Amino acid sequence: MQRKITVLTDAELITCIVQKGNADKIVKAAYKAGAQGSTIHYAQGSGVREKLGIFGVAVEAEKEVIQLIVSSDQVDRIFDTMYLVGELDTPGKGFMYVTKLEKAATYIPQEILKKFGLDS
C-alpha cells in the first residue's frame, strides 16, 4: 500500500495566552464554537507585568498558552468566542493572535476525505 500525505492548505492557528487557570473555560467555549482540538502548554511571562503594575493591575507571570488549528471559515467565529469568554478586553487578561498556516498534515479518516472530495 502506498502512503499518501493529505495536506491541508486552508488552515489557521489561533494562539491565546492567558493567566494560569483560565484556559479550560476558553477551550470549552472554543469546542462549542466548532474547534476540534487544542493544545495547552505553560509559559512564564515577563515585561508586561511591570508595565501594567503601574495602573494597579496585578498580572501573574505564569501563563497558559492555548493553540488551536482551525479551518479559515471557522477562524473568526472561534477567535471571537475565545476573546469574549476569556474577557480579553480587560487589561491583564491575555493576548491572542491568528497565524495563517502554509500547510498542515495529520491523519484524516477516509470517510472525512470522501465527504470533502479529498480522496483520490
N, CA, C and O atoms as a DFTB+ gen file, in Angstrom:
480 C
 N C O
     1  1       0.848      -1.192       0.000
     2  2       0.000       0.000       0.000
     3  2       0.885       1.245       0.000
     4  3       1.808       1.372       0.805
     5  1       0.590       2.137      -0.900
     6  2       1.351       3.373      -0.987
     7  2       0.821       4.382       0.041
     8  3      -0.385       4.591       0.170
     9  1       1.743       4.987       0.752
    10  2       1.356       6.002       1.739
    11  2       1.187       7.347       1.047
    12  3       1.938       7.692       0.135
    13  1       0.182       8.101       1.497
    14  2      -0.111       9.399       0.902
    15  2      -0.298      10.424       2.014
    16  3      -0.912      10.143       3.044
    17  1       0.230      11.589       1.791
    18  2       0.066      12.681       2.752
    19  2      -1.075      13.572       2.267
    20  3      -1.055      14.061       1.137
    21  1      -2.066      13.777       3.129
    22  2      -3.135      14.714       2.828
    23  2      -2.740      16.056       3.437
    24  3      -2.671      16.197       4.658
    25  1      -2.485      17.020       2.592
    26  2      -2.040      18.342       3.044
    27  2      -3.235      19.285       3.083
    28  3      -3.975      19.407       2.107
    29  1      -3.414      19.940       4.203
    30  2      -4.469      20.936       4.367
    31  2      -3.851      22.316       4.139
    32  3      -2.830      22.651       4.739
    33  1      -4.467      23.103       3.281
    34  2      -3.916      24.425       2.976
    35  2      -4.841      25.560       3.402
    36  3      -4.498      26.733       3.254
    37  1      -5.983      25.223       3.918
    38  2      -6.965      26.227       4.329
    39  2      -7.102      26.215       5.853
    40  3      -8.205      26.133       6.394
    41  1      -5.953      26.298       6.531
    42  2      -5.956      26.198       7.990
    43  2      -5.240      27.389       8.620
    44  3      -4.324      27.969       8.037
    45  1      -5.684      27.735       9.821
    46  2      -5.079      28.847      10.556
    47  2      -4.872      28.430      12.004
    48  3      -5.617      27.611      12.543
    49  1      -3.853      29.002      12.621
    50  2      -3.505      28.702      14.008
    51  2      -3.933      29.859      14.891
    52  3      -3.493      30.992      14.697
    53  1      -4.791      29.575      15.862
    54  2      -5.165      30.573      16.869
    55  2      -4.298      30.314      18.097
    56  3      -4.264      29.198      18.615
    57  1      -3.605      31.336      18.555
    58  2      -2.804      31.247      19.769
    59  2      -3.367      32.244      20.769
    60  3      -3.550      33.418      20.450
    61  1      -3.642      31.772      21.979
    62  2      -4.241      32.599      23.025
    63  2      -3.419      32.419      24.299
    64  3      -3.261      31.298      24.783
    65  1      -2.906      33.498      24.832
    66  2      -2.074      33.464      26.038
    67  2      -2.859      34.118      27.166
    68  3      -3.221      35.292      27.083
    69  1      -3.119      33.348      28.226
    70  2      -3.941      33.833      29.333
    71  2      -3.288      33.513      30.678
    72  3      -2.312      32.767      30.753
    73  1      -3.844      34.088      31.720
    74  2      -3.366      33.816      33.067
    75  2      -3.599      32.355      33.427
    76  3      -4.583      31.752      32.996
    77  1      -2.703      31.795      34.207
    78  2      -2.819      30.401      34.623
    79  2      -4.181      30.165      35.288
    80  3      -4.602      30.924      36.161
    81  1      -4.859      29.094      34.853
    82  2      -6.166      28.741      35.403
    83  2      -7.337      29.173      34.544
    84  3      -8.475      28.801      34.831
    85  1      -7.090      29.950      33.494
    86  2      -8.183      30.449      32.659
    87  2      -8.377      29.688      31.346
    88  3      -9.383      29.889      30.666
    89  1      -7.449      28.835      30.987
    90  2      -7.507      28.172      29.675
    91  2      -8.699      27.231      29.545
    92  3      -9.306      27.168      28.476
    93  1      -9.044      26.516      30.573
    94  2     -10.084      25.482      30.480
    95  2     -11.412      26.039      29.975
    96  3     -12.011      25.466      29.065
    97  1     -11.878      27.137      30.545
    98  2     -13.168      27.693      30.130
    99  2     -13.106      28.235      28.699
   100  3     -14.107      28.195      27.984
   101  1     -11.957      28.736      28.279
   102  2     -11.800      29.258      26.924
   103  2     -11.825      28.110      25.917
   104  3     -12.469      28.209      24.873
   105  1     -11.125      27.026      26.232
   106  2     -11.093      25.858      25.344
   107  2     -12.482      25.235      25.230
   108  3     -12.897      24.863      24.132
   109  1     -13.202      25.115      26.330
   110  2     -14.560      24.561      26.276
   111  2     -15.456      25.395      25.362
   112  3     -16.248      24.848      24.594
   113  1     -15.329      26.708      25.446
   114  2     -16.125      27.587      24.585
   115  2     -15.708      27.447      23.124
   116  3     -16.556      27.494      22.233
   117  1     -14.412      27.274      22.871
   118  2     -13.926      27.080      21.501
   119  2     -14.488      25.798      20.904
   120  3     -14.851      25.768      19.728
   121  1     -14.563      24.732      21.711
   122  2     -15.147      23.470      21.242
   123  2     -16.615      23.665      20.878
   124  3     -17.072      23.155      19.855
   125  1     -17.350      24.394      21.700
   126  2     -18.763      24.657      21.410
   127  2     -18.929      25.480      20.141
   128  3     -19.946      25.377      19.455
   129  1     -17.915      26.306      19.828
   130  2     -17.956      27.139      18.622
   131  2     -17.484      26.385      17.380
   132  3     -17.540      26.921      16.273
   133  1     -17.015      25.132      17.557
   134  2     -16.651      24.321      16.405
   135  2     -15.225      23.836      16.328
   136  3     -14.885      23.099      15.403
   137  1     -14.373      24.221      17.265
   138  2     -12.985      23.741      17.256
   139  2     -12.958      22.237      17.506
   140  3     -13.793      21.713      18.244
   141  1     -12.015      21.552      16.903
   142  2     -11.936      20.097      17.012
   143  2     -10.934      19.626      18.056
   144  3     -11.046      18.499      18.538
   145  1      -9.980      20.435      18.413
   146  2      -8.964      20.018      19.365
   147  2      -8.085      21.202      19.735
   148  3      -8.128      22.248      19.088
   149  1      -7.298      21.028      20.768
   150  2      -6.426      22.119      21.196
   151  2      -5.191      21.558      21.887
   152  3      -5.149      20.393      22.283
   153  1      -4.205      22.405      22.018
   154  2      -3.012      22.104      22.792
   155  2      -2.861      23.219      23.808
   156  3      -2.981      24.397      23.472
   157  1      -2.600      22.846      25.048
   158  2      -2.351      23.842      26.091
   159  2      -0.984      23.554      26.680
   160  3      -0.674      22.416      27.031
   161  1      -0.173      24.589      26.786
   162  2       1.099      24.434      27.477
   163  2       1.316      25.637      28.373
   164  3       0.587      26.625      28.288
   165  1       2.296      25.553      29.208
   166  2       2.530      26.575      30.234
   167  2       3.768      27.383      29.895
   168  3       4.721      26.872      29.307
   169  1       3.741      28.658      30.275
   170  2       4.841      29.558      29.965
   171  2       5.012      30.566      31.094
   172  3       4.146      30.718      31.957
   173  1       6.125      31.233      31.065
   174  2       6.435      32.283      32.046
   175  2       6.479      33.600      31.285
   176  3       7.263      33.738      30.346
   177  1       5.666      34.555      31.664
   178  2       5.646      35.858      31.008
   179  2       6.587      36.835      31.675
   180  3       6.959      36.664      32.836
   181  1       6.972      37.865      30.930
   182  2       7.801      38.930      31.505
   183  2       7.560      40.213      30.734
   184  3       7.038      40.190      29.619
   185  1       7.937      41.321      31.326
   186  2       7.838      42.611      30.657
   187  2       6.527      43.324      30.893
   188  3       6.511      44.405      31.482
   189  1       5.429      42.744      30.447
   190  2       4.128      43.396      30.558
   191  2       3.709      43.542      32.013
   192  3       3.043      44.512      32.377
   193  1       4.092      42.594      32.833
   194  2       3.698      42.614      34.242
   195  2       4.085      43.932      34.898
   196  3       3.280      44.540      35.603
   197  1       5.310      44.370      34.668
   198  2       5.777      45.613      35.291
   199  2       5.023      46.824      34.747
   200  3       4.694      47.738      35.504
   201  1       4.748      46.840      33.450
   202  2       4.055      47.976      32.842
   203  2       2.632      48.092      33.354
   204  3       2.180      49.190      33.680
   205  1       1.912      46.968      33.430
   206  2       0.531      47.018      33.893
   207  2       0.454      47.293      35.388
   208  3      -0.559      47.800      35.871
   209  1       1.512      46.967      36.128
   210  2       1.530      47.233      37.558
   211  2       1.399      48.715      37.865
   212  3       0.894      49.090      38.923
   213  1       1.845      49.549      36.955
   214  2       1.723      50.996      37.124
   215  2       0.261      51.406      37.241
   216  3      -0.076      52.335      37.976
   217  1      -0.597      50.712      36.514
   218  2      -2.021      51.038      36.525
   219  2      -2.783      50.312      37.629
   220  3      -4.011      50.379      37.688
   221  1      -2.064      49.625      38.492
   222  2      -2.693      48.937      39.612
   223  2      -3.274      47.580      39.262
   224  3      -4.043      47.024      40.046
   225  1      -2.929      47.038      38.113
   226  2      -3.411      45.725      37.712
   227  2      -2.316      44.707      38.002
   228  3      -1.211      44.812      37.468
   229  1      -2.614      43.731      38.837
   230  2      -1.633      42.691      39.162
   231  2      -1.713      41.602      38.091
   232  3      -2.758      40.974      37.921
   233  1      -0.625      41.381      37.379
   234  2      -0.584      40.382      36.320
   235  2       0.399      39.294      36.729
   236  3       1.583      39.556      36.940
   237  1      -0.112      38.065      36.838
   238  2       0.739      36.937      37.219
   239  2       1.690      36.588      36.082
   240  3       1.343      36.731      34.910
   241  1       2.882      36.132      36.429
   242  2       3.879      35.772      35.424
   243  2       3.575      34.416      34.782
   244  3       3.970      34.183      33.640
   245  1       2.881      33.512      35.493
   246  2       2.582      32.185      34.950
   247  2       1.425      32.270      33.959
   248  3       0.377      32.842      34.255
   249  1       1.636      31.688      32.771
   250  2       0.658      31.761      31.686
   251  2       0.272      30.381      31.198
   252  3       0.997      29.406      31.391
   253  1      -0.886      30.321      30.561
   254  2      -1.304      29.145      29.809
   255  2      -1.404      29.585      28.355
   256  3      -1.990      30.624      28.052
   257  1      -0.834      28.795      27.463
   258  2      -0.863      29.106      26.044
   259  2      -1.746      28.067      25.358
   260  3      -1.463      26.870      25.403
   261  1      -2.810      28.536      24.727
   262  2      -3.760      27.679      24.018
   263  2      -3.466      27.810      22.532
   264  3      -3.326      28.917      22.012
   265  1      -3.374      26.670      21.851
   266  2      -3.195      26.685      20.406
   267  2      -4.226      25.767      19.763
   268  3      -4.402      24.621      20.176
   269  1      -4.902      26.289      18.745
   270  2      -5.900      25.520      18.005
   271  2      -5.684      25.733      16.517
   272  3      -5.458      26.859      16.072
   273  1      -5.751      24.666      15.756
   274  2      -5.719      24.783      14.301
   275  2      -7.152      24.613      13.821
   276  3      -7.813      23.619      14.121
   277  1      -7.615      25.602      13.072
   278  2      -8.995      25.595      12.586
   279  2      -9.008      25.955      11.105
   280  3      -8.048      26.525      10.588
   281  1     -10.093      25.620      10.436
   282  2     -10.225      25.995       9.029
   283  2     -10.464      27.502       8.930
   284  3     -10.958      28.130       9.866
   285  1     -10.108      28.061       7.794
   286  2     -10.249      29.507       7.606
   287  2     -11.687      29.985       7.744
   288  3     -11.925      31.114       8.174
   289  1     -12.655      29.132       7.383
   290  2     -14.051      29.554       7.508
   291  2     -14.547      29.530       8.953
   292  3     -15.607      30.087       9.240
   293  1     -13.813      28.903       9.865
   294  2     -14.194      28.868      11.286
   295  2     -13.450      29.901      12.122
   296  3     -13.877      30.211      13.234
   297  1     -12.359      30.434      11.616
   298  2     -11.425      31.183      12.451
   299  2     -12.071      32.397      13.129
   300  3     -11.834      32.619      14.317
   301  1     -12.860      33.171      12.428
   302  2     -13.451      34.374      13.039
   303  2     -14.404      34.023      14.173
   304  3     -14.362      34.642      15.237
   305  1     -15.270      33.027      13.948
   306  2     -16.243      32.626      14.970
   307  2     -15.542      32.119      16.226
   308  3     -15.906      32.506      17.337
   309  1     -14.546      31.262      16.060
   310  2     -13.844      30.685      17.209
   311  2     -12.990      31.744      17.908
   312  3     -12.963      31.808      19.137
   313  1     -12.297      32.567      17.132
   314  2     -11.481      33.649      17.700
   315  2     -12.346      34.570      18.556
   316  3     -12.001      34.863      19.701
   317  1     -13.472      35.026      18.000
   318  2     -14.360      35.945      18.732
   319  2     -14.887      35.307      20.012
   320  3     -14.943      35.957      21.055
   321  1     -15.272      34.038      19.933
   322  2     -15.771      33.328      21.113
   323  2     -14.707      33.262      22.196
   324  3     -14.987      33.551      23.359
   325  1     -13.497      32.886      21.826
   326  2     -12.403      32.781      22.800
   327  2     -12.107      34.139      23.429
   328  3     -11.896      34.233      24.638
   329  1     -12.092      35.176      22.620
   330  2     -11.818      36.531      23.104
   331  2     -12.847      36.960      24.155
   332  3     -12.491      37.468      25.218
   333  1     -14.124      36.746      23.838
   334  2     -15.190      37.179      24.741
   335  2     -15.226      36.353      26.023
   336  3     -15.345      36.910      27.114
   337  1     -15.124      35.018      25.901
   338  2     -15.153      34.155      27.086
   339  2     -13.928      34.406      27.969
   340  3     -14.023      34.363      29.195
   341  1     -12.788      34.668      27.346
   342  2     -11.561      34.948      28.095
   343  2     -11.487      36.360      28.640
   344  3     -10.543      36.708      29.349
   345  1     -12.492      37.186      28.309
   346  2     -12.552      38.581      28.748
   347  2     -11.259      39.325      28.410
   348  3     -10.715      40.065      29.230
   349  1     -10.782      39.107      27.178
   350  2      -9.517      39.707      26.780
   351  2      -9.611      41.202      26.527
   352  3      -8.601      41.849      26.253
   353  1     -10.814      41.758      26.615
   354  2     -10.969      43.206      26.551
   355  2     -10.723      43.861      27.907
   356  3     -10.902      45.071      28.051
   357  1     -10.314      43.075      28.901
   358  2      -9.976      43.557      30.239
   359  2      -8.449      43.587      30.379
   360  3      -7.791      42.597      30.063
   361  1      -7.876      44.696      30.845
   362  2      -6.414      44.768      30.991
   363  2      -5.855      43.617      31.830
   364  3      -6.388      43.293      32.892
   365  1      -4.788      43.012      31.345
   366  2      -4.115      41.949      32.069
   367  2      -4.696      40.564      31.900
   368  3      -4.167      39.612      32.474
   369  1      -5.782      40.409      31.122
   370  2      -6.423      39.093      30.972
   371  2      -5.737      38.207      29.944
   372  3      -5.784      36.983      30.062
   373  1      -5.104      38.796      28.946
   374  2      -4.430      37.964      27.968
   375  2      -4.287      38.610      26.617
   376  3      -4.587      39.788      26.426
   377  1      -3.812      37.796      25.672
   378  2      -3.488      38.258      24.329
   379  2      -3.713      37.088      23.378
   380  3      -3.441      35.940      23.730
   381  1      -4.205      37.372      22.182
   382  2      -4.358      36.289      21.212
   383  2      -4.122      36.796      19.807
   384  3      -4.262      37.982      19.509
   385  1      -3.754      35.839      18.941
   386  2      -3.481      36.193      17.549
   387  2      -3.710      34.981      16.658
   388  3      -3.797      33.849      17.134
   389  1      -3.805      35.238      15.356
   390  2      -4.036      34.191      14.362
   391  2      -2.868      34.196      13.380
   392  3      -2.405      35.250      12.945
   393  1      -2.401      32.988      13.042
   394  2      -1.331      32.817      12.069
   395  2      -1.854      31.950      10.923
   396  3      -2.360      30.852      11.158
   397  1      -1.737      32.431       9.702
   398  2      -2.122      31.638       8.526
   399  2      -1.073      30.546       8.339
   400  3       0.125      30.828       8.314
   401  1      -1.522      29.307       8.207
   402  2      -0.611      28.185       8.015
   403  2      -0.458      27.908       6.523
   404  3      -1.444      27.853       5.788
   405  1       0.769      27.738       6.090
   406  2       1.015      27.427       4.683
   407  2       0.491      26.043       4.351
   408  3      -0.155      25.840       3.323
   409  1       0.778      25.083       5.242
   410  2       0.214      23.746       5.087
   411  2       0.276      23.024       6.418
   412  3       1.087      23.339       7.289
   413  1      -0.615      22.039       6.548
   414  2      -0.676      21.222       7.761
   415  2      -1.050      19.810       7.327
   416  3      -1.689      19.619       6.292
   417  1      -0.648      18.826       8.123
   418  2      -0.974      17.442       7.778
   419  2      -1.137      16.618       9.044
   420  3      -0.431      16.816      10.033
   421  1      -2.077      15.695       8.992
   422  2      -2.305      14.734      10.054
   423  2      -3.138      13.606       9.464
   424  3      -3.540      13.672       8.303
   425  1      -3.398      12.582      10.249
   426  2      -4.270      11.510       9.789
   427  2      -5.694      12.034       9.678
   428  3      -6.205      12.672      10.599
   429  1      -6.322      11.763       8.555
   430  2      -7.725      12.121       8.357
   431  2      -8.444      10.861       7.897
   432  3      -8.057      10.264       6.892
   433  1      -9.496      10.441       8.624
   434  2     -10.225       9.223       8.245
   435  2     -10.750       9.294       6.807
   436  3     -11.136      10.361       6.330
   437  1     -10.759       8.167       6.140
   438  2     -11.173       8.081       4.742
   439  2     -12.576       8.642       4.525
   440  3     -12.826       9.301       3.516
   441  1     -13.498       8.389       5.461
   442  2     -14.873       8.890       5.284
   443  2     -14.936      10.416       5.282
   444  3     -15.789      10.999       4.612
   445  1     -14.045      11.062       6.022
   446  2     -13.983      12.529       6.030
   447  2     -13.408      13.029       4.707
   448  3     -13.907      13.997       4.133
   449  1     -12.364      12.371       4.232
   450  2     -11.779      12.740       2.942
   451  2     -12.817      12.641       1.826
   452  3     -12.898      13.525       0.974
   453  1     -13.610      11.570       1.828
   454  2     -14.655      11.392       0.823
   455  2     -15.710      12.491       0.923
   456  3     -16.170      13.017      -0.090
   457  1     -16.085      12.829       2.152
   458  2     -17.114      13.849       2.368
   459  2     -16.718      15.181       1.739
   460  3     -17.566      15.894       1.201
   461  1     -15.440      15.514       1.806
   462  2     -14.969      16.802       1.281
   463  2     -14.301      16.672      -0.087
   464  3     -13.690      17.623      -0.574
   465  1     -14.417      15.496      -0.706
   466  2     -13.871      15.296      -2.035
   467  2     -12.356      15.331      -2.100
   468  3     -11.787      15.711      -3.123
   469  1     -11.697      14.940      -1.017
   470  2     -10.235      14.969      -0.965
   471  2      -9.596      13.615      -1.227
   472  3      -8.371      13.498      -1.261
   473  1     -10.420      12.596      -1.413
   474  2      -9.852      11.270      -1.687
   475  2      -9.580      11.157      -3.199
   476  3     -10.305      11.718      -4.021
   477  1      -8.539      10.433      -3.529
   478  2      -8.259      10.284      -4.952
   479  2      -7.716       8.913      -5.261
   480  3      -7.423       8.611      -6.418
